[in-house]
Amino acid sequence: MIPGHDAAPHAHDQEPAEILVRYVLDFVGPLAEGDARLDSVGPLSEGGLRPRIPRGRALDVAMGEGRHALLLAAEGFHVTGIDRDAGAVARVIARARERGLPIDARVADLEREGSALIEPGAFSLVVNVSYLQRDLLPNLRAALAPGGWILFETFTVEHPRVSRTGRPSNPDFLLRPGELRACFEGLSVVEYEEGVFPTRDGDRKAVARLAAFRL
């Protein structure tokens, strides 16, 4: 199982979901030069192959304050981050400049422009945390280059019941049981879990998490 991280229940205010990202970055180990889609060293739960993430382009969906975008840029990815909050995007740009990290941070409304912004087959890594836009899921899947990974975590329909805040509560933004895995059927799923987990502030959250790659 993916080690539990302690994201708080709001996309822009969350604690960094770095464990989910770090899990895959550390799991795949040092990258080979050139074409490094797969390396048959070390077992996985499915298939017996050890996939590697090329340090190519990464997409951070609804990036908020850019915690994942900055982490990925520091790891050598060419990061595109999208969020509709112009203030948050401006802060990401400023922090990236301070650290000398190249990030393509864009102000855009994913609900209106997402399908046009996300290029098919362009990304070696897609990260989506604490955000659910169902009509965008096919675009996120199509955005993966061969060998590309998707890391996805967001709230399930159990969340309003187990969290003291009760938010988010709109079922449009909550995953149904098994929905996340079904949405990415056909990808090679390395880890998947769905359940209730503690948060750093003493609350609980109900989420589904997936780490998968495209052959």
TAKAGI-V745985 format. One record per residue. PSI is psi in whole degrees, 0 to 359 (* if undefined). OMEGA is omega in degrees with one decimal (NA if undefined). Layout:
PSI/OMEGA, PSI/OMEGA
This chain:
149/174.3, 132/177.6, 138/-177.7, 134/172.3, 174/-165.9, 49/179.0, 136/174.3, 167/-166.6, 21/178.9, 135/-170.7, 314/-173.7, 339/-176.2, 4/-172.6, 151/164.1, 150/-177.1, 134/177.1, 48/-172.9, 333/-178.6, 321/177.7, 316/179.3, 312/-178.1, 327/179.7, 310/-177.6, 318/-179.7, 319/179.5, 326/-176.6, 320/-175.7, 343/175.7, 188/-179.3, 144/-177.1, 142/173.9, 157/176.1, 152/176.1, 218/-177.0, 110/-175.5, 45/-178.6, 310/-177.0, 147/177.2, 123/-173.0, 54/175.2, 117/177.8, 137/-175.3, 154/167.1, 170/179.2, 335/179.0, 123/169.4, 341/177.0, 14/179.2, 153/179.0, 102/-178.4, 152/177.8, 146/-178.6, 113/174.1, 138/178.0, 70/178.0, 228/-178.6, 141/176.4, 145/178.0, 126/174.8, 110/-175.3, 129/-178.1, 61/-166.2, 347/179.5, 234/-177.9, 5/170.0, 21/-178.1, 317/179.2, 319/-179.3, 316/-179.9, 320/177.7, 314/-177.2, 322/177.3, 320/178.0, 337/178.4, 359/175.8, 6/176.6, 151/170.0, 102/-165.1, 133/166.2, 123/178.0, 135/-176.3, 134/174.2, 151/-179.3, 350/-179.8, 105/-176.4, 324/179.1, 317/178.6, 318/179.4, 319/178.7, 321/179.0, 323/176.0, 314/-179.9, 316/-179.9, 316/179.8, 322/178.2, 319/178.2, 317/179.3, 325/-176.2, 0/-179.5, 35/-177.0, 128/178.3, 114/176.7, 129/173.7, 91/-175.8, 122/-172.7, 137/171.6, 118/-179.0, 150/176.2, 107/-177.0, 329/-179.9, 331/-179.1, 327/-170.1, 0/-169.5, 315/-176.0, 331/179.5, 335/-175.3, 334/-171.6, 112/-173.3, 131/178.5, 139/174.3, 21/-170.2, 345/-166.8, 136/174.0, 347/177.9, 131/173.8, 128/179.4, 127/178.3, 110/-177.4, 132/176.4, 38/178.5, 135/177.1, 117/172.5, 99/-170.0, 321/-177.1, 352/177.4, 344/-174.5, 318/176.2, 327/177.8, 322/178.5, 319/177.2, 314/-179.0, 339/-178.5, 344/-175.6, 128/169.8, 162/173.6, 129/-175.6, 358/-177.7, 152/-176.7, 151/167.2, 133/173.5, 121/-171.8, 130/171.9, 129/170.0, 179/-169.8, 151/177.2, 174/-178.5, 344/177.4, 343/-170.6, 312/-178.8, 332/-179.3, 326/-172.6, 340/-178.4, 137/-179.2, 336/177.1, 332/-178.1, 9/-177.1, 147/-4.7, 154/-177.4, 347/179.9, 120/-178.1, 342/176.1, 338/-175.9, 19/-178.3, 133/-179.8, 140/173.2, 161/-179.3, 128/178.0, 358/-174.0, 318/-175.7, 313/-179.0, 320/179.9, 325/-178.7, 331/-177.2, 27/176.0, 137/-178.0, 338/170.7, 161/176.4, 106/-176.4, 120/178.7, 317/178.2, 142/174.3, 136/172.1, 154/-176.4, 125/-178.7, 198/-178.2, 132/-173.8, 149/177.4, 155/174.5, 166/-176.2, 333/-177.7, 11/176.9, 1/177.7, 188/173.6, 157/175.6, 148/175.2, 119/-175.8, 162/165.9, 142/-177.2, 141/179.9, 137/169.5, 118/-174.7, 159/178.6, 158/178.6, 129/175.5, */NA
